């Protein structure tokens, strides 16, 4: 199990339907946790450690950065690799 830390920003996706946005996940730290019973402890520690990176409000016009700490099956599993397409 991996505990991945993401910096999340709101990015402009395109002009379709009057303009749309998506959440961009950038993995800044990944830690392998062998003991599943310790995952919650690691999440708590990393959430506190990276809390200083959180600023503003990603939903507002002024923007900002959110921090998400997720337990996942692979390293940087949720990282945004390309701009999604509008459907």
C-alpha positions in Angstrom: 0.0 0.0 0.0 1.3 3.5 -0.9 0.4 6.7 0.9 0.6 9.5 -1.7 0.6 13.2 -1.1 -0.8 15.4 -3.8 -0.9 19.1 -4.3 -4.2 19.8 -6.0 -4.9 22.9 -8.2 -7.8 23.8 -10.4 -6.8 24.2 -14.0 -8.6 25.4 -17.1 -9.6 22.6 -19.4 -11.1 24.3 -22.3 -13.7 26.7 -23.7 -16.3 24.0 -24.4 -19.8 24.7 -22.8 -18.7 28.1 -21.6 -15.4 26.9 -20.1 -14.6 24.0 -17.8 -12.0 23.2 -15.2 -10.4 20.1 -13.8 -8.5 19.2 -10.6 -4.8 18.7 -11.3 -3.1 16.2 -8.9 0.7 16.6 -8.6 2.3 13.9 -6.5 5.0 15.4 -4.2 5.6 12.5 -1.9 5.0 8.7 -2.0 5.6 6.4 0.9 5.3 2.6 0.8 3.6 1.2 4.0 4.0 -2.5 4.4 1.8 -2.8 7.5 -1.8 -1.9 6.5 -2.6 -1.2 10.2 -0.1 1.8 10.1 -1.6 3.4 7.0 -3.9 5.8 9.0 -1.0 6.8 11.2 1.1 7.7 8.1 -1.8 9.6 6.5 -2.2 11.6 9.7 1.6 12.4 9.9 1.8 13.4 6.2 -1.3 15.5 6.4 0.2 17.5 9.2 3.6 17.7 7.5 2.2 19.0 4.2 -0.5 21.3 5.7 1.7 24.3 5.1 1.3 23.8 1.3 -2.4 24.4 1.5 -3.4 27.9 0.6 -6.4 29.8 -0.8 -9.4 28.0 -2.2 -9.1 26.0 -5.4 -12.8 26.7 -6.1 -12.5 30.5 -6.0 -11.6 32.8 -8.8 -8.3 33.6 -6.9 -7.4 29.9 -6.9 -5.1 28.2 -4.4 -3.6 24.8 -3.6 -5.2 22.0 -1.7 -3.4 19.0 -0.2 -4.8 15.4 -0.5 -3.2 12.5 1.2 -4.5 9.2 -0.2 -3.8 5.5 0.4 -3.5 3.8 -3.0 -2.4 0.6 -4.6 0.5 2.1 -6.6 2.9 5.0 -6.3 1.4 8.3 -7.6 -1.7 6.5 -8.7 -4.0 9.6 -9.0 -1.4 11.9 -10.5 -2.7 13.9 -13.5 -0.7 12.9 -16.5 -2.6 14.8 -19.2 -5.4 17.3 -19.6 -8.7 15.3 -19.6 -11.0 15.7 -22.6 -14.4 17.3 -22.3 -17.3 14.9 -22.9 
